[in-house]
Amino acid sequence: MVKKVKPVPTGFPAISLKFTNWIGSVSSLILHTIFFVGSFVLYFWGVDLEKILLVLTTVVSLEAIYLAIFIQMTVNRNTQSLEEVEEDIDEIQEDVEEIEKDIDEMEKDIDEIQEDVEEIEKDDEEDDKHDNATMQSLTEIQTNLVRLMGDIEVLKQEKQEKK
């Protein structure tokens, strides 16, 4: 199976990815803290507190809107990535099922081969028994032939002695 390579986002998706990564960083936390503390320090320089709170509320609201958009884009991208992983898992599961079928077929083939081997062994045993019986018969025939040849020799000698 060929592993899919995720394409690197370009354009606005790349910017949103960098932005959401930066928002979740320590440097973002430090910058926001400095911004909020700095906003309230303006009060000590004579800026009206109501104006500070009005600007701060507007900035925070706009930031929240954009954060929600960027977060939703990240969720959408992750959902798409999860769907791709789900497809890969489905493909892997299909491959595993095919492998299981192949293994089942191999087991059947092995069982058949085992049966064939057992039949061959049985045939070999029968052939061995037959060969042993044949050898025994041949040995008996050979013994009888040797005895007959001996008897013929004896008869020949007796015949020559009678002459």
C-alpha positions as a printed Julia matrix, in Angstrom:
163×3 Matrix{Float64}:
   0.0     0.0     0.0
   1.31    3.43   -0.95
   1.26    5.97    1.81
  -0.42    9.21    0.85
   1.58   12.38    1.36
  -0.41   15.27    2.75
  -0.13   18.33    0.55
   1.28   21.4     2.24
  -1.41   24.09    2.42
  -0.74   27.24    0.43
  -2.32   30.67    0.41
  -4.92   31.48    3.02
  -5.07   27.93    4.51
  -1.32   28.15    5.15
  -1.72   31.51    6.84
  -4.59   30.22    8.98
  -2.52   27.17    9.94
   0.44   29.34   10.97
  -1.88   31.71   12.82
  -3.66   28.98   14.81
  -0.31   27.41   15.63
   0.99   30.77   16.84
  -2.18   31.51   18.88
  -1.62   28.33   20.84
   2.0    29.2    21.66
   3.71   30.69   24.7
   4.79   33.76   22.7
   1.1    34.5    21.93
   0.27   34.23   25.61
   3.08   36.64   26.5
   2.11   39.13   23.74
  -1.58   39.11   24.78
  -0.63   39.59   28.43
   1.62   42.54   27.53
  -1.17   44.0    25.36
  -3.8    43.76   28.09
  -1.51   45.06   30.82
  -0.39   47.86   28.48
  -4.02   48.74   27.77
  -4.72   49.27   31.47
  -1.46   51.19   31.96
  -2.87   53.8    29.55
  -5.24   54.76   32.38
  -2.27   56.03   34.39
  -1.24   58.21   31.42
  -4.58   59.94   31.48
  -6.65   57.92   29.01
 -10.27   57.6    30.09
 -11.03   54.12   31.51
 -14.33   53.91   29.54
 -12.46   54.49   26.26
  -9.86   51.86   27.2
 -12.57   49.33   28.02
 -14.51   50.19   24.84
 -11.44   49.72   22.59
 -10.34   46.64   24.51
 -13.82   45.08   24.26
 -13.96   45.79   20.51
 -10.47   44.32   19.94
 -11.23   41.22   22.02
 -14.57   40.71   20.2
 -12.94   41.0    16.77
 -10.13   38.69   17.86
 -12.68   36.17   19.16
 -14.53   36.23   15.82
 -11.35   35.62   13.85
 -10.16   32.98   16.32
 -13.47   31.15   15.93
 -13.07   31.25   12.13
  -9.47   30.01   12.27
 -10.36   27.33   14.79
 -13.24   26.15   12.57
 -10.86   26.01    9.6
  -8.5    23.88   11.68
 -11.37   21.62   12.74
 -12.45   21.26    9.11
  -8.9    20.4     8.04
  -8.56   17.88   10.88
 -11.94   16.38   10.0
 -10.8    15.96    6.4
  -7.57   14.4     7.63
  -9.53   12.02    9.87
 -11.72   11.05    6.91
  -8.59   10.21    4.93
  -7.3     8.13    7.84
 -10.68    6.42    8.05
 -10.45    5.56    4.33
  -6.95    4.18    4.89
  -8.23    2.09    7.8
 -11.05    0.76    5.61
  -8.52   -0.17    2.9
  -6.29   -1.86    5.48
  -9.29   -3.76    6.86
 -10.18   -4.95    3.34
  -6.57   -6.03    2.83
  -6.63   -7.93    6.13
  -9.87   -9.66    5.12
  -8.3   -10.67    1.79
  -5.25  -11.98    3.62
  -7.5   -13.97    5.98
  -9.26  -15.5     2.96
  -5.89  -16.34    1.42
  -4.77  -17.93    4.69
  -7.98  -19.98    4.84
  -7.38  -21.19    1.29
  -3.77  -22.0     2.16
  -4.92  -23.98    5.21
  -7.29  -25.98    2.98
  -4.44  -26.59    0.52
  -2.17  -27.67    3.37
  -4.84  -30.06    4.66
  -5.2   -31.55    1.18
  -1.43  -31.89    0.87
  -1.31  -33.56    4.3
  -3.99  -36.02    3.19
  -1.99  -36.73    0.02
   1.16  -37.28    2.07
  -0.7   -39.68    4.37
  -2.02  -41.59    1.34
   1.47  -41.76   -0.13
   2.84  -43.03    3.19
   0.06  -45.62    3.33
   0.81  -46.67   -0.25
   4.52  -46.84    0.6
   3.76  -49.09    3.58
   1.65  -51.34    1.37
   4.39  -51.33   -1.28
   6.96  -52.18    1.42
   4.79  -55.08    2.61
   4.36  -56.25   -0.98
   8.1   -55.86   -1.64
   8.91  -57.82    1.53
   6.53  -60.61    0.5
   8.04  -60.62   -2.98
  11.56  -60.71   -1.55
  10.6   -63.56    0.75
   9.09  -65.48   -2.17
  12.18  -64.82   -4.29
  14.41  -65.96   -1.47
  12.39  -69.16   -1.12
  12.53  -69.72   -4.88
  16.26  -69.12   -4.89
  16.72  -71.51   -1.99
  14.61  -74.12   -3.78
  16.58  -73.57   -7.01
  19.87  -73.97   -5.2
  18.56  -77.17   -3.6
  17.3   -78.41   -7.0
  20.63  -77.62   -8.62
  22.32  -79.5    -5.87
  19.93  -82.44   -6.41
  20.59  -82.3   -10.17
  24.33  -82.39   -9.55
  23.88  -85.35   -7.26
  21.77  -87.09   -9.9
  24.38  -86.33  -12.58
  27.13  -87.79  -10.44
  25.08  -90.87   -9.73
  24.35  -91.25  -13.42
  28.05  -90.96  -14.26
  28.95  -93.44  -11.58
  26.47  -95.94  -12.98
  28.02  -95.68  -16.37
